[in-house]
């Protein structure tokens, strides 16, 4: 039945996949057109006063290809297809043909655009650098704003995470979901399924996620020649240096001197991985350690900046884990 339908902010007008029985004209307010992606959704567009939505299904009665929900309190005028069909029958045949042709061309164009986006996106990085900082900033900010302190960390409402992601940072929620999966795998978050679509989200290491956001944002805006970039194959050496460095007392500069020869001899037993005395050479070149020195009995030692290595290791683990996330976002 035709008429005016009132919606509150956040209320669903129709869902993706619903049967199509009407088109709508927005009388007041704004409506978001949404598309499901993974476990979340993205906003494709926003419609405002005077604009129409849901009209393409008039000709083929296909299920809704996208959802629609109120961004603000709004009113829409419902135009049921049954009533419109009766009026459409009175159109001249040539006009009916024109309208059907235009509608068909629009659907074909949309399909081609979608296929092109998929082809282009297949080789795209799932987590481009600046997307990483935006998503960790969402998690950090919501932790500060709405986190409830527990023994396990800060418990945050997923609804607020989702709203900040979509509405304020304007990022796709499926990427946020994947980000939380990675941070959970690294032990920095915890996502528990409580059943019936409910989840408990805990930020286990809020301080680290916040520090990572600030550090990586600064890194990305630092001139490339002045950045200190760790490559992935250097991570095992950093882990070994931290492990053995913690066993040594630091000097007043926060440096510790590790015995590289002993590390090489004991690494398989202690860490189940082989550390070679040359593995840390590149870190010395980057200013994270001093050049190695020869000691008594042909042993090799090296002074390392333990605190700095401890700080950056989890940051680079996040970055390289995100680089390995498969598939398109």
Protein Blocks (a to p, Z undefined) as FASTA:
>chain_A
ZZdddddehiafbdehiacfbdcddfbdcddddddehjbdcdfbdcdehiaehklmmmno
pacfbdcddfbdcddddddfklmmmmmmmpcfklmmmmmmmmmmmmmmmmmmmmmmmmmm
mmpcfbafklmmmmmmmmmmmmmmmpccdfkbccddfklmmmmmmmmnopafklmmmmmm
mmmmnopaccddebjhiacdddfblmlmmmmmmmmmmmmmpcfklpccddfklmmmmmmm
mmmmmmpccdfkopacddfklmmmmmmmmnopacdfklmmmmmmnopaccddddehhiac
ddddfklmmmmmmmmmmmmmmmmpgcjZZ
